[in-house]
Amino acid sequence: MAKAVRSQGKVEQKVVNKVLITQARPETEKSPYFDLARKYELQLDFFPFIRVEGLSGKDFRKQRVDINEYTAIIFTSRNAVDHFFRICEELKVKVSQDMKYFCITEAVALYLQKFILYRKRKVFFSADGSTEGLLDVIGKHKNNEKFILPASDNAKNDILNYLAKHSVVFAEVTLYKTVSNDIAPIMKAQYDMIVFFSPFSVQNLLENVPDFKQNGTVFGAFGPTTTKAVEDAGMKLQVKAPAPQTPSMISALDKFLGDQRSAKLPTKK
C-alpha cells in the first residue's frame, strides 16, 4: 500500500508510487515516461480511456465544406492535425500554401512539420498553451481570415463560442469521433495517481465508474479542456500542464514527484 503525507484536509495525500497514464503505451522504451519511472521507482501502467475513429471521406463530404474556400485552420490537438491531412489525402484536396494554422500549443504547431513546410509567418500558437492564449492570437486575425475548426463529433469548446460571438467567418467540421474504451478492469486496481489527456477520458471515468471516489488519488491533466473537465467534476487537480515552467506532462510530473519526495514525511512518535 502507498504511504501517505499528512495534509490539513480530511483525506491524506498519497506518496505516488503507482501511476496510471490514460494513453496507449509508448512504442519505444526510449520514451521519457520510462526515464521518469526509473528515476522515481514508479510502477507505470498505460491504458487508453478513449480511442479515436476517423470519419471517412464520404462522411466528410456530407458536411458540405470546401476546404479550399477557407484561409485558416485551428488545431487543438494532434488528432485534429492527423485527421485533417488524412481527409485531404483521401479526397485528393491540395491545401493551399497560403493556408494559416492556429494551434493550441507550440508542440501541436511543431507537429505540423510532418505535413507542411513549416514557416513562422503562417503558423501561430498560444504563448502559454491555454485556450485564452489561442483566442488572443485568433483575435488579431479574425477579421481577415475564414477559419476551419476541426473537432470531434461531441466536442464542446470555447473557441467555437468565441468565433460565433465575434461574427468570425468559420466552419466547424467533424473529422473523427471519440469512442470510450471499457475501463472497468483497469480501474479495479488502486492507483496513487491518474493522468488524463482528454476531457472525454474524464467523462468516461465518471459515466462508467459512477462509484469512483478520489480518496486522495492524485490527478494530473494535460491541456485546458482536460483541466476544466476534472475541476468541473469536483475533483482535486494537483498536476497541470502545460504551464510556463512545465510545458509538457513529463516536466510537470517530474516537478511534482521531485517536490513530493523531497518533502520530509512526519516521523511517528
TABEL-V762375 format. One record per pair of residues at least 12 apart in sequence whose C-alpha atoms are under 6 Angstrom apart, sorted by the first residue. I is the first residue (numbers start at 1). J is the second residue. D is the distance in whole Angstrom. If there is no record, write none. Layout:
BEGIN
i = {I | I}
j = {J | J}
d = {D | D}
END
This chain:
BEGIN
i = {3 | 11 | 12 | 13 | 16 | 17 | 18 | 18 | 18 | 18 | 19 | 19 | 19 | 19 | 20 | 20 | 20 | 21 | 21 | 22 | 22 | 22 | 22 | 22 | 23 | 23 | 23 | 24 | 24 | 24 | 25 | 49 | 49 | 50 | 50 | 50 | 51 | 51 | 52 | 52 | 53 | 53 | 54 | 55 | 55 | 57 | 70 | 70 | 71 | 71 | 71 | 72 | 72 | 72 | 72 | 72 | 73 | 73 | 73 | 74 | 74 | 74 | 75 | 76 | 76 | 78 | 100 | 100 | 101 | 102 | 102 | 103 | 104 | 104 | 104 | 104 | 105 | 105 | 105 | 106 | 130 | 142 | 146 | 146 | 147 | 148 | 148 | 148 | 149 | 150 | 150 | 150 | 151 | 152 | 152 | 152 | 153 | 153 | 192 | 193 | 193 | 193 | 194 | 195 | 195 | 195 | 196 | 197 | 197 | 198 | 199 | 199 | 219 | 219 | 220 | 220 | 221 | 222}
j = {15 | 216 | 216 | 216 | 192 | 42 | 42 | 43 | 191 | 192 | 44 | 191 | 193 | 194 | 45 | 46 | 194 | 46 | 195 | 46 | 47 | 48 | 49 | 196 | 46 | 47 | 48 | 46 | 47 | 48 | 46 | 181 | 201 | 179 | 180 | 181 | 178 | 179 | 177 | 178 | 176 | 177 | 176 | 175 | 176 | 87 | 146 | 147 | 99 | 145 | 146 | 99 | 100 | 101 | 146 | 147 | 101 | 147 | 148 | 102 | 103 | 149 | 103 | 103 | 104 | 108 | 122 | 123 | 123 | 124 | 125 | 125 | 125 | 126 | 129 | 134 | 125 | 126 | 129 | 125 | 224 | 168 | 169 | 170 | 170 | 170 | 171 | 172 | 172 | 172 | 173 | 174 | 174 | 174 | 176 | 177 | 174 | 177 | 217 | 217 | 218 | 219 | 219 | 219 | 220 | 221 | 221 | 221 | 222 | 226 | 226 | 229 | 237 | 238 | 239 | 240 | 240 | 241}
d = {6 | 6 | 6 | 5 | 5 | 5 | 6 | 5 | 5 | 5 | 5 | 6 | 5 | 6 | 5 | 6 | 5 | 5 | 5 | 6 | 5 | 5 | 6 | 6 | 6 | 5 | 4 | 6 | 6 | 5 | 5 | 5 | 5 | 6 | 4 | 5 | 6 | 5 | 6 | 5 | 5 | 5 | 4 | 5 | 5 | 6 | 5 | 6 | 5 | 6 | 5 | 5 | 4 | 6 | 6 | 5 | 5 | 5 | 5 | 5 | 6 | 5 | 5 | 6 | 5 | 6 | 5 | 6 | 5 | 5 | 6 | 5 | 6 | 5 | 6 | 6 | 6 | 6 | 5 | 6 | 6 | 6 | 5 | 5 | 4 | 6 | 5 | 6 | 5 | 6 | 5 | 6 | 5 | 6 | 5 | 5 | 6 | 5 | 5 | 5 | 4 | 6 | 5 | 6 | 4 | 6 | 5 | 6 | 5 | 5 | 4 | 5 | 5 | 6 | 4 | 6 | 5 | 5}
END
